[in-house]
């Protein structure tokens, strides 16, 4: 269908955008609109939905948010903070650590 409609490049563009972590939703919508127009020209209507809200597919888990804590920069004590702070003894900021 895409080949017949001359929309192969549009499909390639769309798949490349979807793979980008920070893809612009407006750009995605524009490419989908162009795909719809190309396919409608060969008689295939309604391939994509006009409601272009972006949400995870049912059953697909979104990536967990990254969580950080702040610990002793000298690794000498067990101090842990949830926000950036300073170690008075070392005169340094606490080290930011990503929690797995």
C-alpha distances in whole Angstrom, upper triangle without the diagonal:
4,5,5,6,8,8,9,12,12,11,14,16,15,16,19,20,20,22,25,28,29,25,26,24,24,22,20,20,19,16,15,16,14,11,11,13,10,7,11,11,8,10,8,12,13,11,14,17,20,22,22,25,25,26,26,24,27,29,28,31,31,33,37,39,41,45,48,51,54,57,60,59,62,61,65,64,62,61,58,57,53,54,55,58,61,64,67,68,66,66,62,59,58,55,51,50,46,47,44
4,5,5,6,5,5,9,9,8,10,13,12,13,16,17,18,19,22,25,26,22,23,22,22,19,17,17,17,13,12,14,12,8,10,11,8,7,11,11,10,12,10,13,14,11,13,17,19,22,21,23,23,25,25,24,26,28,27,30,30,31,35,37,39,43,45,49,52,54,57,57,60,59,62,62,60,59,55,54,51,51,52,56,58,61,64,66,63,63,59,56,55,52,49,47,44,45,43
4,5,5,6,6,9,10,10,12,14,15,15,18,20,20,22,24,27,28,25,25,25,25,22,20,21,19,16,16,17,14,11,14,14,10,10,13,13,11,14,13,16,17,15,17,21,23,25,24,27,27,29,29,27,30,32,30,33,33,34,38,40,41,45,48,51,54,57,60,59,61,61,64,64,62,61,58,57,54,54,55,58,61,63,66,68,65,65,61,58,57,54,51,50,46,47,45
4,6,8,9,12,13,13,15,17,17,18,21,22,23,25,27,30,31,27,28,27,26,24,22,22,20,17,17,17,15,12,13,13,9,9,11,10,8,11,11,14,17,15,17,21,23,26,25,28,28,30,30,29,31,33,32,35,35,37,41,42,44,48,51,54,57,60,63,62,65,64,67,67,65,64,61,60,57,57,57,61,64,66,70,71,68,68,64,61,60,57,54,53,49,50,48
4,5,8,11,10,11,14,15,15,17,19,20,21,23,25,28,29,25,25,24,23,20,19,19,17,14,14,14,11,9,10,9,6,6,9,7,6,9,9,12,14,13,15,18,20,23,22,26,26,28,29,27,30,33,31,34,34,36,39,41,43,46,49,53,55,58,61,60,63,63,66,66,64,63,59,58,55,54,55,59,62,64,68,69,67,66,62,59,58,56,52,51,48,49,47
4,6,8,9,10,12,13,14,16,18,19,20,22,24,27,27,24,24,23,22,19,18,19,17,14,14,14,11,9,12,11,7,9,12,10,10,13,13,15,17,15,17,20,21,24,23,26,26,29,29,28,31,33,32,34,34,35,39,40,42,46,48,52,54,57,60,59,62,61,65,65,63,62,58,57,54,53,54,58,60,63,66,68,65,64,60,58,57,54,51,50,47,48,46
4,5,5,6,9,10,11,12,14,15,17,19,20,24,24,20,20,20,19,16,15,15,13,10,11,12,8,6,9,10,6,8,11,11,11,14,12,14,15,13,14,17,18,21,20,23,23,25,26,25,28,30,28,31,30,31,35,36,38,42,44,48,51,53,56,55,58,58,61,61,59,58,55,53,50,50,50,54,57,59,63,64,62,61,57,54,53,51,47,46,43,44,42
4,5,5,6,9,10,11,12,14,15,17,19,22,23,20,20,20,20,17,15,17,15,12,12,14,11,9,12,13,10,11,14,14,14,16,15,17,17,15,16,19,21,23,21,24,23,25,25,24,27,29,27,30,29,30,34,35,37,41,43,47,49,52,55,54,56,56,59,59,57,57,53,52,49,49,49,53,55,58,61,63,60,59,56,53,52,49,46,45,42,43,41
4,5,5,6,9,10,10,12,14,15,17,20,21,17,18,19,18,15,14,15,14,10,12,14,11,10,13,14,11,13,16,16,16,19,18,19,19,16,17,20,21,23,21,23,22,25,25,25,28,30,28,30,29,29,33,34,35,39,41,45,47,50,53,51,54,54,57,58,56,55,51,50,47,47,47,51,53,56,59,60,58,57,53,50,50,47,44,43,40,41,39
4,5,5,6,9,10,10,12,14,16,19,19,15,16,15,15,12,10,12,10,7,8,10,7,6,10,11,9,11,14,14,15,17,16,16,16,14,13,17,17,19,17,20,19,22,22,22,26,28,26,28,26,27,31,32,34,37,40,43,46,49,52,51,54,53,57,56,54,53,50,49,45,45,46,49,52,54,58,59,57,56,52,49,49,46,43,42,39,40,38
4,5,5,6,9,10,11,12,14,18,18,15,16,16,16,13,11,12,12,8,9,11,10,7,11,13,11,11,15,16,16,18,15,16,15,12,12,16,17,19,17,19,18,20,20,20,23,25,23,25,24,25,29,30,32,36,38,42,45,47,50,49,52,52,55,55,53,52,49,47,44,44,45,49,51,54,57,58,56,55,52,49,48,45,42,40,37,38,36
4,5,5,6,9,10,11,13,16,17,14,16,16,17,14,12,14,14,10,11,14,12,11,14,16,14,15,18,19,19,21,19,20,19,16,16,19,20,22,19,21,19,21,21,21,24,26,23,25,24,25,28,29,31,35,37,41,43,46,48,47,50,49,53,53,51,50,47,46,43,43,43,47,49,52,55,56,54,53,49,47,46,43,40,38,35,36,35
4,6,5,6,9,10,11,14,15,11,12,13,14,10,9,12,11,8,10,13,11,10,14,15,14,15,19,19,20,22,20,20,19,16,15,18,19,20,17,19,18,20,20,21,24,26,23,25,23,24,27,28,29,33,35,39,41,44,47,46,49,48,52,52,50,49,46,44,41,41,41,45,47,50,53,55,52,51,47,44,44,41,38,37,34,35,34
4,5,5,6,9,10,13,13,10,11,11,12,9,7,9,10,6,7,11,10,9,12,14,14,14,17,19,19,21,18,18,17,14,12,15,16,17,14,16,14,16,17,17,21,23,20,22,20,21,25,26,28,31,34,38,40,43,46,45,48,47,51,51,49,48,44,43,40,39,40,44,46,49,52,54,51,51,47,44,43,40,37,36,33,34,32
4,5,5,6,9,12,13,11,13,13,15,12,9,12,13,10,11,14,14,12,15,17,16,17,20,21,22,23,20,20,19,15,14,17,18,19,16,17,15,16,16,16,20,21,18,20,19,20,23,24,26,30,32,36,39,41,44,44,46,46,49,49,47,46,43,41,38,38,39,43,45,48,51,53,50,50,46,43,42,39,36,34,31,32,30
4,6,5,7,10,11,9,12,13,15,11,10,14,14,11,13,16,15,14,17,20,19,19,22,24,24,26,23,23,22,19,17,20,21,21,18,19,16,18,18,18,22,23,20,21,19,19,23,24,25,29,31,35,37,39,42,41,44,43,47,47,45,44,41,40,37,37,37,41,43,46,49,50,48,47,43,40,40,37,33,32,29,31,29
4,5,5,8,9,6,8,9,11,8,7,11,11,9,11,14,14,14,17,19,18,19,22,24,25,26,23,23,21,18,16,18,18,18,15,16,13,15,16,17,21,22,19,20,18,18,21,22,23,27,29,33,35,38,41,40,43,43,46,46,44,43,40,38,35,35,35,39,41,44,47,49,46,46,42,39,38,36,32,31,28,30,28
4,5,8,9,7,9,9,12,10,8,11,13,11,11,15,15,14,17,19,19,20,22,24,25,26,23,22,20,17,15,16,17,17,13,14,11,12,12,13,17,18,15,16,15,15,19,20,22,25,28,32,34,37,40,40,43,42,45,45,43,42,38,37,34,34,35,38,41,43,47,48,46,45,42,39,38,35,31,30,27,28,26
4,6,9,8,11,12,15,13,11,15,16,14,15,18,19,17,20,23,22,23,25,27,28,29,26,25,23,20,18,20,21,21,17,17,14,15,14,15,18,19,15,16,14,14,18,19,20,24,26,30,32,35,38,37,40,39,43,43,41,40,36,35,33,33,33,37,39,42,45,46,44,44,40,37,36,33,29,28,25,26,24
4,5,5,9,11,14,12,11,14,16,14,16,19,19,19,21,24,24,24,27,29,30,31,28,27,25,22,20,21,22,21,17,17,14,15,15,17,20,21,17,17,15,14,17,18,19,22,24,28,30,33,36,35,38,37,41,41,39,38,35,33,31,30,31,34,37,39,43,44,41,41,37,34,33,30,27,26,23,25,23
4,6,9,11,14,13,12,16,18,17,18,21,22,21,24,26,26,27,29,31,32,33,30,29,27,24,21,22,23,21,18,16,13,14,13,16,19,19,16,15,12,11,14,14,15,19,21,25,27,30,33,32,35,35,38,38,36,35,31,30,27,27,27,31,33,36,39,41,38,38,34,31,30,27,24,23,20,21,20
4,6,9,12,11,11,14,16,16,17,20,21,21,23,25,26,27,29,31,32,33,30,29,26,24,21,22,22,20,16,15,12,14,14,17,21,22,18,17,14,13,16,15,16,20,22,25,27,30,33,33,36,36,39,39,37,35,32,30,27,26,27,30,33,36,39,41,39,38,34,31,30,28,24,24,21,23,22
4,6,9,8,7,11,12,12,13,16,17,17,20,22,22,23,25,27,29,29,27,25,23,21,18,19,19,18,14,14,11,13,14,17,20,22,18,18,16,16,18,18,20,23,25,29,31,34,37,36,40,39,43,42,40,39,35,34,31,30,30,34,37,40,43,45,42,41,38,35,34,32,28,28,25,26,26
4,5,5,6,9,10,11,13,14,16,17,19,20,21,23,24,26,28,29,26,25,22,21,18,18,17,16,12,12,11,14,16,18,22,23,21,21,18,18,21,20,22,25,27,31,33,36,39,38,42,42,45,44,42,41,37,35,32,31,31,35,38,41,44,46,44,43,39,36,35,33,30,30,27,29,28
4,5,5,6,9,10,10,12,14,15,16,18,20,21,22,24,26,27,24,22,19,18,15,14,13,12,9,9,8,11,14,16,19,22,19,20,17,18,21,20,23,26,28,32,34,38,41,41,44,44,47,46,44,42,38,36,33,32,33,37,40,43,46,48,46,45,41,38,37,36,32,32,29,30,29
4,5,5,6,9,10,10,12,14,15,17,18,20,21,23,25,25,23,21,19,18,15,15,13,13,9,11,11,14,17,19,22,25,23,23,21,22,25,24,26,29,31,35,37,41,44,43,47,47,50,49,47,45,41,39,36,35,36,39,42,45,48,51,48,47,44,40,40,38,35,35,32,33,33
4,5,5,6,9,10,11,12,14,15,17,18,20,21,23,24,22,21,19,18,15,16,14,15,11,13,13,16,18,20,23,26,23,24,22,22,25,25,27,30,32,36,38,41,44,44,47,47,50,50,48,46,42,40,37,36,37,40,43,46,49,51,49,48,44,41,41,39,35,35,32,34,33
4,5,5,6,9,10,11,12,14,15,17,18,20,22,22,20,19,16,15,12,13,12,13,9,11,10,13,15,16,20,22,20,21,19,20,24,24,26,29,32,35,38,41,44,44,47,47,50,49,47,46,42,40,37,36,37,41,44,47,50,52,50,48,45,42,41,39,35,35,32,33,32
4,5,5,6,9,10,10,12,14,15,16,18,20,21,18,16,14,13,10,10,9,10,7,9,10,14,16,17,20,23,21,23,21,23,26,26,28,32,34,38,40,44,47,46,50,49,53,52,50,48,44,42,39,38,39,43,46,49,52,54,52,51,47,44,43,41,38,37,34,35,34
4,5,5,6,9,10,11,12,14,15,17,19,20,18,17,15,14,12,13,11,13,10,13,14,17,20,21,24,27,25,26,24,26,29,29,31,34,37,40,43,46,49,48,52,51,55,54,52,50,47,45,41,40,41,45,48,51,54,56,54,52,49,46,45,43,40,40,37,38,37
4,5,5,6,9,10,11,12,14,15,17,18,16,16,14,13,11,13,12,14,12,14,14,18,19,20,23,26,24,25,24,25,28,29,31,34,37,41,43,46,49,48,52,51,55,54,52,51,47,45,42,41,42,46,49,51,55,57,54,53,49,46,46,44,40,39,36,38,36
4,5,5,6,9,10,11,12,14,16,16,14,12,11,9,7,9,9,11,9,12,13,16,17,17,21,23,22,24,23,25,28,29,31,35,37,41,44,47,50,50,53,52,56,55,52,51,47,46,42,42,43,47,50,52,56,58,56,55,51,48,47,45,41,40,37,38,37
4,5,5,6,9,10,10,12,15,15,13,12,11,10,8,10,9,11,10,14,15,18,20,20,23,26,25,27,26,28,31,31,34,37,40,44,46,50,53,52,56,55,58,58,55,54,50,48,45,44,45,49,52,55,58,60,58,57,53,50,49,47,44,43,40,41,40
4,5,5,6,9,10,11,13,14,13,12,12,11,11,13,12,15,14,17,18,21,23,23,26,29,27,29,28,30,33,33,36,39,42,45,48,51,54,53,57,56,60,59,57,56,52,50,47,46,47,51,53,56,59,62,59,58,54,51,51,49,45,44,41,43,41
4,5,5,6,8,10,11,12,11,10,10,8,9,12,12,15,14,17,17,20,21,21,24,27,25,28,27,29,32,33,35,39,42,45,48,51,54,54,57,56,59,59,57,55,52,50,47,47,47,51,54,57,60,62,60,59,55,52,51,49,45,44,41,42,40
4,6,5,6,9,10,10,8,7,7,6,7,9,10,13,13,16,18,20,22,21,24,27,26,28,28,30,33,34,37,40,43,47,50,53,56,56,59,58,61,61,58,57,53,51,48,48,49,53,56,59,62,64,62,61,57,54,53,51,47,46,43,43,42
4,6,5,6,9,10,9,8,10,10,10,13,12,16,15,19,21,24,25,25,27,30,29,32,31,33,36,37,40,43,46,50,52,55,59,58,61,61,64,63,61,60,56,54,51,50,51,55,58,61,64,66,64,63,59,56,55,53,50,49,46,46,45
4,6,5,7,9,9,10,11,11,12,15,15,18,18,22,22,25,26,26,28,31,30,33,32,34,37,38,40,44,47,50,53,56,59,58,62,61,65,64,62,61,57,55,52,52,52,56,59,62,65,67,64,63,60,57,56,54,50,49,46,47,45
4,5,5,7,5,7,9,8,10,13,14,18,18,21,22,24,25,24,27,29,28,31,31,33,37,38,41,44,47,51,54,56,60,59,62,61,65,64,62,61,57,56,52,52,53,57,60,63,66,68,65,65,61,58,57,54,51,50,46,47,45
4,5,5,5,5,8,9,11,13,14,17,18,22,23,26,27,26,28,31,30,33,33,35,39,40,43,46,49,53,55,59,62,61,65,64,67,66,64,63,59,57,54,54,55,59,62,64,68,70,67,66,63,60,59,57,53,52,49,49,47
4,6,7,9,12,12,14,17,17,21,21,25,26,29,30,29,31,34,33,36,36,38,42,43,45,49,51,55,58,61,64,63,67,66,69,69,66,65,62,60,56,56,57,61,64,67,70,72,69,68,65,62,61,59,55,54,51,52,50
4,6,9,12,12,15,18,19,22,23,26,27,30,30,29,31,34,33,36,36,38,42,43,46,49,52,56,59,62,65,64,68,67,70,70,67,66,62,61,58,58,59,62,65,68,71,73,71,70,66,63,62,60,56,55,52,52,50
4,6,10,11,14,16,17,21,22,25,27,29,30,28,30,33,33,36,36,38,42,43,46,49,53,56,59,62,65,65,68,67,71,70,67,66,63,61,57,58,59,63,66,68,72,74,71,71,67,64,63,60,57,55,52,52,50
4,7,7,11,13,15,18,19,22,23,25,26,24,26,29,29,32,32,35,38,40,43,46,49,53,56,59,62,62,65,64,67,66,64,63,59,58,54,54,56,60,63,65,69,70,68,68,64,61,60,57,53,52,49,49,47
4,6,9,10,11,15,16,19,21,23,24,23,24,28,28,31,31,33,37,38,41,44,48,51,54,57,61,61,64,63,66,65,62,61,57,56,52,52,54,58,61,64,67,69,67,66,62,59,58,56,52,51,47,48,46
4,5,7,8,11,13,16,18,20,21,19,21,24,24,27,27,30,33,35,38,41,44,48,51,54,58,58,61,60,63,62,59,58,54,52,49,49,51,55,58,60,64,66,64,63,60,56,55,53,49,48,44,44,43
4,7,10,12,13,16,16,18,19,17,19,22,22,25,25,28,31,33,36,39,42,46,49,52,55,55,58,57,61,60,57,56,52,51,47,47,49,53,56,58,62,64,62,61,57,54,53,51,47,45,42,42,40
4,7,9,9,12,13,15,16,15,17,20,20,23,22,25,28,30,33,36,39,43,46,49,52,52,56,54,58,57,54,53,49,47,44,44,46,49,53,55,59,61,59,58,54,51,50,47,44,43,39,39,38
4,5,7,10,12,13,15,14,16,20,20,22,22,25,28,29,32,35,39,42,45,48,52,52,55,54,57,56,53,52,48,46,43,43,45,48,52,55,58,60,58,57,54,50,49,47,43,42,39,39,37
4,6,9,12,14,17,17,19,22,22,24,23,26,29,30,33,36,39,42,45,49,52,52,56,55,58,57,54,52,49,46,43,43,44,48,51,54,58,60,58,57,54,50,49,47,44,43,40,40,39
4,6,9,11,14,15,16,20,20,22,21,24,26,27,30,33,36,39,42,46,49,50,53,52,55,54,51,49,45,43,40,40,41,45,49,51,55,57,55,54,51,47,46,45,41,40,37,37,36
4,6,9,12,13,16,19,18,20,18,21,24,24,27,30,33,37,40,43,47,47,50,49,52,51,48,47,43,41,37,37,39,42,46,49,52,54,52,51,48,44,43,42,38,37,34,34,33
4,6,10,11,14,17,16,17,16,18,21,21,24,27,30,34,37,40,44,44,47,46,49,48,45,43,40,37,34,34,36,39,43,46,49,51,50,49,45,42,40,39,35,34,31,31,30
4,7,9,12,15,13,14,12,15,17,18,21,24,27,31,34,37,41,41,44,43,46,45,42,41,37,35,31,31,33,37,40,43,46,48,47,46,42,39,38,36,32,31,28,28,27
4,6,9,11,10,11,9,12,15,16,19,22,25,29,32,35,39,40,43,41,44,43,40,39,35,33,29,30,32,36,39,42,45,47,46,45,42,38,36,35,31,30,26,26,25
4,6,8,6,7,7,10,13,15,18,21,25,28,31,34,38,39,42,40,43,42,39,38,34,32,29,30,32,36,39,41,45,47,45,45,41,38,36,34,30,28,25,24,23
4,6,5,8,9,13,15,18,21,24,28,31,34,37,41,41,44,43,46,44,41,40,37,35,32,33,36,39,42,45,48,50,48,48,45,41,39,37,33,31,27,27,25
4,6,8,10,14,16,19,22,25,28,32,35,38,42,42,45,43,46,44,41,41,37,36,33,34,37,40,43,45,49,51,49,49,46,42,40,38,34,32,28,27,25
4,6,10,13,15,18,21,23,27,30,34,36,40,41,43,41,44,42,39,39,35,34,31,33,36,39,42,44,47,49,48,48,45,41,39,36,33,30,27,25,23
4,6,9,12,15,18,21,24,28,31,34,37,38,41,39,42,40,37,37,33,32,29,31,33,37,40,41,45,46,45,45,42,38,36,34,30,28,24,23,20
4,6,8,12,15,17,21,24,28,30,34,34,37,35,38,37,33,33,29,29,26,27,30,33,36,38,41,43,41,42,38,35,32,30,27,24,20,19,17
4,6,9,12,15,18,22,25,28,32,32,35,33,36,35,32,31,28,27,23,25,27,30,33,35,39,41,39,39,36,32,30,28,24,22,18,17,16
4,6,9,12,15,19,22,25,28,29,32,30,33,32,29,28,25,24,21,22,24,28,31,32,36,37,36,36,32,29,27,24,21,19,15,14,13
4,6,9,12,16,19,22,25,26,29,27,30,29,26,25,21,21,18,19,21,25,28,30,33,35,33,33,30,26,24,22,18,16,12,11,10
4,6,10,13,17,20,23,24,27,26,29,27,24,23,19,18,15,16,18,22,25,27,30,32,30,30,27,23,21,19,16,14,11,10,10
4,7,10,14,16,20,20,24,22,25,24,21,20,17,16,13,14,15,19,22,24,27,29,27,27,24,20,18,16,12,10,7,7,8
4,7,11,13,17,18,21,20,22,21,18,17,13,12,9,11,13,16,19,21,24,26,24,25,21,18,15,14,10,9,6,6,8
4,7,10,14,14,18,16,19,18,15,14,10,9,7,8,10,13,15,17,21,22,21,21,18,14,12,10,7,5,4,6,9
4,7,10,12,15,14,16,14,12,10,7,6,5,7,8,10,13,14,18,19,18,18,15,12,9,8,6,5,7,7,11
4,7,9,12,11,13,12,10,8,6,5,6,7,6,7,9,10,14,15,14,15,12,9,5,5,5,6,9,10,14
4,6,9,8,10,8,7,6,5,7,9,10,9,9,10,9,13,13,12,13,11,9,5,5,7,7,11,11,15
4,5,5,7,6,7,6,7,9,12,13,11,10,9,7,10,10,9,11,9,8,5,6,9,10,14,15,18
4,6,8,9,10,10,11,12,15,14,12,11,9,8,11,10,8,10,7,7,5,5,9,10,14,16,19
4,5,8,10,11,12,15,18,18,15,14,12,9,12,10,7,10,9,10,9,9,12,13,17,18,21
4,6,8,9,11,14,17,17,16,15,13,11,14,12,11,14,12,12,10,9,12,12,15,16,19
4,7,9,12,15,18,19,18,16,14,11,13,11,10,14,13,14,12,12,15,15,19,19,21
4,6,9,12,16,17,16,14,13,11,13,11,11,14,14,14,11,12,15,15,18,18,21
4,6,10,13,15,15,14,14,12,14,14,14,17,16,15,11,12,14,13,16,15,18
4,7,10,12,12,11,11,9,12,12,13,15,14,12,9,11,12,12,15,15,18
4,7,9,10,10,11,11,14,15,15,16,14,12,9,10,10,10,12,12,15
4,6,7,7,10,11,14,16,16,16,14,11,8,10,9,10,12,12,16
4,7,9,12,14,17,19,19,19,16,13,11,11,10,10,11,11,15
4,6,10,13,15,18,18,17,14,11,9,11,9,11,12,13,17
4,7,10,13,16,15,14,11,7,7,8,8,11,13,15,18
4,7,9,12,12,11,9,6,6,9,10,13,15,17,21
4,6,9,8,7,6,4,5,9,11,14,17,19,23
4,6,5,6,5,6,6,10,12,15,19,20,24
4,6,5,7,9,10,13,16,19,22,24,27
4,6,8,10,11,14,17,19,23,25,28
4,5,8,9,11,15,17,21,23,26
4,7,9,12,15,18,22,24,27
4,6,9,12,15,19,21,24
4,6,9,12,16,18,21
4,6,9,13,15,18
4,6,10,12,16
4,7,10,13
4,6,9
4,6
4
